[in-house]
Each structure stands twice: as structure tokens, then as C-alpha cells.
Amino acid sequence: MDDKLQAPSADAAHHPDRPATRRPFLPFLLGLSLLLGGLILAATGMGFMKIPLVKVVEIILGADHLDPVLRTVVFDVRLPRILTAAMVGGGLALAGVVFQGLLLNPLADPYTLGVSSGAAFGAALALLCNLTFWGAYSVTACAFIGALLTLFLVLRLAGSAGKGLSSNNLILAGIIIAAILSAAISMIKFLADEQVAVIIFWLMGSFTSKTWSDLLLVTVFALPGMALILFFARELNLLSLGTRAAASLGVDTRKVTLLLLVAATLVAAACVAVSGIIGFVGLLVPHLVRGLIGPDNRRLVPLAFLCGALLLLSADTVTRALLPREVPIGVLTALIGGPFFCWIYQRRLQR
């Protein structure tokens, strides 16, 4: 089976201390890091008010002789949105790597366990009830809490049979909980009246009016989450063999699975709470990077994070600065990612 469309293969798990591919890792890492940095600078200068790249660099470095309006545009309007988009893209891709590795399912993504439905329900409920317990961030807080409660319900349902957290049990539990929450969201839309447009806009995903506080929320979960996932990357490789084989090689499968699930869900929950529902990033990016660098999660995790950041930042820049009217980012990623995934799937069938 083409490794672009399969969960991480057991190749890296058979030899967890040996690279799974001969392709150089550091050039990829350095090249993607430089590309992301360049895209951040270029995107900061793009928009209704064009700012030359040299001035963008001077403003970021703290030059005092430039127009204060330009400084406000860069630091208060564009940079928070741009960096938040990059961090959310990286976080979704990171969560996708973990879910595909743990669930051994090529179609797994950050929303497989119902995280998106839980966040959507929490946000829709906050908008319907006009909750303001945390000011402007009340909807974000409710979305985050909804995602975490959904994970708790899924884990409780999946483990109720007493047979452990198998991938099949987790996927089925996620589907069941997501279906219930989707029905609840439909009911909220029905009851929302004039608020229904606001709820629908949130569900489509957007980075409009993002602030440094939004970036801080995503960063606080994404970067420590990536560090934890990298720490257990070897165990994640071994889990690709199956839980019995991994346990025989000394992996505490229940502990590692639970830790990685919680870490990936926290990252995904923070991303969804800030941006709304953005599909296909966590599904496509792990496949593409795995095809370039191989299935070893020690290499896959950082490269997928960078590629996810590049992809979502590029999409947000297109909809913000190039299109005549801003399209919700979730709609744009679905329009691009859907046909692209169909093309990859068709190639797999041909092979």
C-alpha cells in the first residue's frame, strides 16, 4: 500500500533506533523553517495596505522612524493573525500524526474522536446563551471545554467494555458521540434565530480579528504538546506494530496511548477553540510528509508541524490578501483539500 495513504508503517517500529529512510532530515527541517519564516514576513506585508518587505523587517526589529500606523497594522492586526494561523496549522497537523499513528487508520485526523463536534457544541451553546463569563474569550473557552468533555466521554465509552482503548473502540465511540453532538448543534441552530448566522460563521472557521491572546492559547498547548509527542515518538513507532507487539517490546501501551491521546486532543482543542472548524489539514499533511521523509515519527512530527503551518498560513494569506472577498478558511481548505485527497486516493488505487 502506498505509504502516502496509510497509517505509519511498522518499518520504523521494527528498527526504532534506526532511520526509516535515507532521505536527509536536517535539510528538510532547515528548508521548511526558512520557508515558513519567509512566508510570515511576506504575508505581513500583504493586504489592503501594502507594506514593503524591508519596512516589515524594520518594524519587527523595532525601528522608531517609521509611521506609527504601519506599526499598528503589523503588530496589532496582521502578526497576531498570521502567527495564529501558522500555529493552528502546525497543531492540527501534529494532532493528525498522533491520531493516525495510534488509531492505525489512514483517515484519522484531529476530529476523529469528536473533538470538533464537542468544540462546535460548546461554542454554539455560548453564542446561543450569550455567555460572557470571560469577556470576549467566552466562546473560545466554551469551545475548549466542550472539546475536552467530548474526549472524556469518548474515553469513558471506549473503555466501558473493559478491553482497553483499542483503535476500533475509540473510533466507534468518537463516531457515536460526534453524531449526538451534531444533532444537538442542529437543534441549537434551530433555536438561535438571529444568532444562527454567527454560529454558522464560527463553524466555517476564520482567523479574523485574532489577537496575541489567541496566539498564546494555541502556543501554550501546541509547543509542549509537540515536545511530549516527540518524547514518546519511539513508542508511537512501536505502537504501529499493534498493542500486543508493542507491549512485548516493553511499551506501557495503555499509559502511552492515553498520554498521546490527551496531548493530541489538547492541541486540537486549543486550535479549534481559536479558529473554528478547519478540515483536511490534519488529514492531508501527515500523508504528504510521510511520503517525503518516511514513517519514523521522530522525523515526521516536527516536519508535519512545519508543513501544517505553511499550508494553513498560505491558505489564510490567499483568502485575506489575494481574493476579492475573504472566504472562511475552513471552506477554502475543504475546497482545496477535498479534490487533492481524492487525487492521492486515486493514485493509491492505481498502484
C-alpha positions as CSV (number, residue, x, y, z in Angstrom):
1,M,0.0,0.0,0.0
2,D,1.2,3.5,-0.8
3,D,2.6,5.0,2.4
4,K,1.1,8.3,1.5
5,L,-2.3,6.9,2.3
6,Q,-1.7,4.5,5.2
7,A,-1.1,4.9,8.9
8,P,2.6,4.8,9.9
9,S,4.1,1.6,8.8
10,A,5.8,-0.8,11.1
11,D,9.1,-0.3,9.3
12,A,10.2,2.4,11.8
13,A,8.9,0.3,14.7
14,H,11.0,-2.8,13.7
15,H,14.1,-0.6,14.0
16,P,13.1,2.2,16.3
17,D,16.7,3.4,16.8
18,R,17.5,3.4,13.1
19,P,16.3,5.9,10.4
20,A,13.3,4.6,8.4
21,T,14.5,6.5,5.3
22,R,17.8,7.5,3.7
23,R,16.4,10.9,2.7
24,P,18.2,13.7,4.7
25,F,16.2,15.1,7.6
26,L,18.1,18.2,8.5
27,P,17.9,19.8,5.0
28,F,14.1,19.3,5.1
29,L,13.9,20.8,8.6
30,L,16.0,23.8,7.8
31,G,14.4,24.4,4.4
32,L,10.9,24.3,5.8
33,S,11.8,26.6,8.7
34,L,13.3,29.2,6.4
35,L,10.3,28.9,4.1
36,L,7.9,29.4,7.0
37,G,9.9,32.4,8.2
38,G,9.9,34.0,4.7
39,L,6.2,33.4,4.3
40,I,5.4,35.0,7.6
41,L,7.4,38.2,6.6
42,A,5.8,38.2,3.1
43,A,2.3,37.7,4.4
44,T,2.8,40.5,6.9
45,G,3.4,43.0,4.1
46,M,0.3,41.8,2.1
47,G,-3.2,43.1,2.4
48,F,-5.3,46.2,1.7
49,M,-2.3,48.4,2.9
50,K,0.8,47.1,1.1
51,I,4.0,47.3,3.2
52,P,7.4,46.7,1.6
53,L,9.3,43.7,3.0
54,V,12.2,45.9,4.2
55,K,9.8,48.0,6.2
56,V,8.2,44.9,7.7
57,V,11.6,43.7,8.9
58,E,12.4,47.2,10.3
59,I,9.1,47.3,12.2
60,I,9.6,43.9,13.7
61,L,13.2,44.8,14.7
62,G,11.9,47.9,16.5
63,A,12.8,50.8,14.2
64,D,11.5,54.1,15.6
65,H,11.5,56.3,12.5
66,L,8.6,54.6,10.7
67,D,4.9,55.6,10.6
68,P,3.1,54.5,13.8
69,V,0.1,53.5,11.6
70,L,2.3,50.9,9.9
71,R,3.5,49.6,13.4
72,T,-0.1,49.3,14.5
73,V,-1.1,47.4,11.3
74,V,1.8,45.0,11.7
75,F,1.7,44.3,15.5
76,D,-1.9,44.7,16.3
77,V,-3.7,43.4,13.1
78,R,-1.5,41.2,10.9
79,L,1.1,39.5,13.0
80,P,-1.3,38.0,15.6
81,R,-3.5,36.6,12.8
82,I,-0.5,35.3,10.8
83,L,1.2,33.6,13.7
84,T,-2.0,32.2,15.0
85,A,-2.8,30.7,11.6
86,A,0.7,29.1,11.4
87,M,0.4,27.7,14.9
88,V,-3.1,26.3,14.4
89,G,-1.9,24.7,11.1
90,G,1.0,23.1,12.8
91,G,-1.1,22.0,15.8
92,L,-3.7,20.3,13.6
93,A,-1.0,18.5,11.6
94,L,0.7,17.4,14.8
95,A,-2.6,16.0,16.1
96,G,-3.2,14.3,12.8
97,V,0.1,12.4,13.0
98,V,-0.7,11.2,16.5
99,F,-4.3,10.1,15.7
100,Q,-3.2,8.2,12.5
101,G,-0.4,6.6,14.4
102,L,-2.4,5.5,17.4
103,L,-5.6,4.5,15.7
104,L,-3.8,2.9,12.7
105,N,-6.3,4.4,10.4
106,P,-5.3,6.4,7.3
107,L,-8.4,8.5,7.5
108,A,-7.9,9.6,11.2
109,D,-7.5,13.3,11.8
110,P,-7.8,15.6,14.8
111,Y,-11.6,15.4,14.6
112,T,-11.9,11.6,14.5
113,L,-12.8,11.3,18.2
114,G,-15.4,14.1,18.0
115,V,-13.2,16.9,19.2
116,S,-14.5,19.3,16.5
117,S,-18.2,18.4,17.4
118,G,-17.5,19.0,21.1
119,A,-15.9,22.3,20.4
120,A,-18.6,23.3,18.0
121,F,-21.3,22.4,20.5
122,G,-19.6,24.4,23.3
123,A,-19.2,27.5,21.0
124,A,-22.7,27.3,19.7
125,L,-24.1,27.0,23.2
126,A,-22.1,30.0,24.3
127,L,-23.4,32.0,21.3
128,L,-27.0,30.9,21.9
129,C,-26.9,31.8,25.6
130,N,-24.8,34.9,25.1
131,L,-22.3,33.8,27.8
132,T,-19.9,36.5,28.8
133,F,-18.2,35.0,31.9
134,W,-14.7,35.5,30.3
135,G,-15.4,38.6,28.2
136,A,-14.6,38.3,24.5
137,Y,-13.0,34.9,25.1
138,S,-16.1,33.2,26.5
139,V,-16.9,31.4,23.2
140,T,-13.2,30.2,22.9
141,A,-13.3,29.0,26.5
142,C,-16.6,27.1,25.9
143,A,-15.3,25.5,22.7
144,F,-12.2,24.3,24.5
145,I,-14.2,22.9,27.5
146,G,-16.6,21.2,25.0
147,A,-13.7,19.5,23.2
148,L,-12.2,18.2,26.5
149,L,-15.5,16.9,27.8
150,T,-16.0,15.1,24.5
151,L,-12.7,13.4,24.9
152,F,-13.7,12.3,28.4
153,L,-17.0,10.9,27.1
154,V,-15.2,9.1,24.2
155,L,-12.6,7.5,26.5
156,R,-15.3,6.5,29.0
157,L,-17.4,4.9,26.3
158,A,-14.5,3.2,24.6
159,G,-13.2,1.8,27.8
160,S,-16.5,0.7,29.3
161,A,-16.2,-2.8,27.8
162,G,-13.1,-3.4,30.0
163,K,-11.0,-4.4,27.0
164,G,-8.7,-1.4,26.9
165,L,-8.5,1.5,24.5
166,S,-8.4,-0.3,21.2
167,S,-8.5,1.7,18.0
168,N,-11.8,0.3,16.9
169,N,-13.5,1.1,20.2
170,L,-12.1,4.7,20.1
171,I,-13.2,5.3,16.5
172,L,-16.7,3.9,17.1
173,A,-17.1,5.8,20.4
174,G,-16.0,9.0,18.6
175,I,-18.5,8.5,15.8
176,I,-21.3,7.9,18.3
177,I,-20.5,11.0,20.4
178,A,-20.0,13.1,17.3
179,A,-23.4,12.1,15.9
180,I,-25.1,13.0,19.1
181,L,-23.4,16.4,19.3
182,S,-24.1,17.2,15.6
183,A,-27.8,16.7,16.3
184,A,-27.5,19.0,19.3
185,I,-25.8,21.6,17.2
186,S,-28.6,21.4,14.7
187,M,-31.1,22.0,17.5
188,I,-29.1,25.0,18.7
189,K,-29.2,26.4,15.1
190,F,-32.9,25.9,15.0
191,L,-33.4,27.8,18.3
192,A,-30.8,30.5,17.5
193,D,-33.0,32.8,15.3
194,E,-30.9,35.9,14.6
195,Q,-27.8,34.3,16.1
196,V,-27.7,31.5,13.6
197,A,-25.5,33.4,11.2
198,V,-22.9,34.0,13.9
199,I,-22.9,30.3,14.8
200,I,-22.6,29.2,11.1
201,F,-19.7,31.7,10.6
202,W,-17.8,30.2,13.6
203,L,-18.4,26.7,12.4
204,M,-16.8,27.5,9.0
205,G,-13.6,28.6,10.6
206,S,-11.9,32.0,10.5
207,F,-8.8,33.9,11.7
208,T,-10.5,37.3,11.5
209,S,-9.7,39.6,14.5
210,K,-7.3,37.3,16.2
211,T,-5.2,38.7,19.0
212,W,-2.0,37.9,20.8
213,S,-4.1,36.2,23.5
214,D,-5.4,33.7,20.9
215,L,-1.8,33.0,19.8
216,L,-0.8,32.5,23.4
217,L,-3.6,30.0,24.0
218,V,-2.6,27.9,21.0
219,T,1.1,28.1,21.7
220,V,0.7,27.1,25.3
221,F,-0.7,23.8,24.2
222,A,0.9,23.2,20.8
223,L,4.6,23.5,21.7
224,P,4.5,21.5,25.0
225,G,2.3,19.0,23.2
226,M,4.9,18.6,20.4
227,A,7.6,18.2,23.0
228,L,5.6,15.4,24.7
229,I,4.8,13.7,21.4
230,L,8.5,13.8,20.4
231,F,9.5,12.3,23.7
232,F,7.2,9.3,23.0
233,A,7.9,9.2,19.3
234,R,9.8,5.9,19.6
235,E,6.9,4.3,21.5
236,L,4.5,5.7,18.8
237,N,6.6,3.9,16.2
238,L,6.3,0.6,18.2
239,L,2.6,1.0,18.6
240,S,2.4,0.9,14.8
241,L,3.1,-2.9,15.2
242,G,-0.1,-3.3,17.3
243,T,-0.6,-3.1,21.1
244,R,0.5,-6.7,21.7
245,A,3.8,-6.4,19.9
246,A,4.5,-3.0,21.4
247,A,3.8,-4.4,24.9
248,S,6.1,-7.3,24.3
249,L,8.8,-4.7,23.4
250,G,8.4,-3.0,26.8
251,V,5.9,-0.3,26.0
252,D,3.3,0.5,28.6
253,T,0.6,0.7,25.9
254,R,-2.3,2.0,28.0
255,K,-0.2,4.7,29.6
256,V,1.4,5.9,26.3
257,T,-1.8,5.7,24.4
258,L,-3.7,7.7,27.0
259,L,-0.9,10.3,27.3
260,L,-0.6,10.8,23.5
261,L,-4.4,10.9,23.0
262,V,-4.8,13.6,25.7
263,A,-1.8,15.6,24.4
264,A,-3.1,15.5,20.8
265,T,-6.6,16.3,21.8
266,L,-5.5,19.3,24.0
267,V,-3.6,20.6,21.0
268,A,-6.5,20.1,18.6
269,A,-9.0,21.6,21.2
270,A,-6.9,24.7,21.5
271,C,-6.7,25.1,17.7
272,V,-10.4,24.5,17.2
273,A,-11.4,26.8,20.0
274,V,-9.4,29.7,18.5
275,S,-10.1,29.2,14.8
276,G,-13.3,27.2,14.4
277,I,-13.5,24.0,12.4
278,I,-10.8,23.7,9.7
279,G,-10.7,20.4,7.9
280,F,-8.2,18.4,5.9
281,V,-5.1,20.0,7.4
282,G,-4.6,17.2,10.0
283,L,-5.6,14.6,7.4
284,L,-3.5,15.6,4.4
285,V,-0.3,16.9,5.9
286,P,0.8,13.7,7.7
287,H,0.3,11.7,4.5
288,L,2.3,14.1,2.4
289,V,5.2,14.4,4.8
290,R,5.2,10.6,5.4
291,G,5.6,10.2,1.6
292,L,8.6,12.6,1.6
293,I,10.5,11.6,4.8
294,G,9.2,8.1,5.8
295,P,7.1,6.9,8.7
296,D,9.6,7.5,11.6
297,N,7.6,9.7,13.9
298,R,10.8,11.2,15.3
299,R,11.2,12.9,12.0
300,L,7.6,13.1,11.0
301,V,6.4,15.1,14.0
302,P,8.5,18.3,13.5
303,L,8.2,18.3,9.7
304,A,4.5,17.8,9.8
305,F,4.2,20.7,12.2
306,L,6.1,23.0,9.8
307,C,4.2,21.8,6.8
308,G,0.9,22.3,8.5
309,A,1.9,25.8,9.5
310,L,2.9,26.5,5.9
311,L,-0.3,25.1,4.4
312,L,-2.7,27.0,6.7
313,L,-0.8,30.2,6.6
314,S,-0.7,30.1,2.8
315,A,-4.5,29.5,2.6
316,D,-5.2,32.3,5.1
317,T,-3.0,34.7,3.1
318,V,-4.8,33.8,-0.1
319,T,-8.2,34.5,1.4
320,R,-7.1,37.6,3.3
321,A,-4.9,39.4,0.8
322,L,-5.5,37.9,-2.7
323,L,-9.2,37.1,-3.0
324,P,-11.6,40.0,-3.7
325,R,-13.7,38.9,-0.7
326,E,-12.5,37.0,2.4
327,V,-13.7,33.4,2.3
328,P,-13.9,31.4,5.6
329,I,-10.7,29.5,5.9
330,G,-12.5,26.2,6.7
331,V,-14.4,26.5,3.4
332,L,-11.2,27.2,1.5
333,T,-9.2,24.3,3.0
334,A,-12.1,21.9,2.2
335,L,-12.4,23.1,-1.4
336,I,-8.6,22.6,-1.9
337,G,-8.1,19.6,0.3
338,G,-11.0,17.5,-0.8
339,P,-10.1,17.2,-4.5
340,F,-6.4,16.9,-3.6
341,F,-7.1,14.0,-1.3
342,C,-9.2,12.3,-4.0
343,W,-6.3,12.6,-6.3
344,I,-3.9,11.0,-3.8
345,Y,-6.5,8.2,-3.1
346,Q,-6.8,7.6,-6.9
347,R,-3.1,7.2,-7.2
348,R,-3.1,4.7,-4.4
349,L,-5.7,2.6,-6.1
350,Q,-3.8,2.7,-9.4
351,R,-0.7,1.5,-7.7
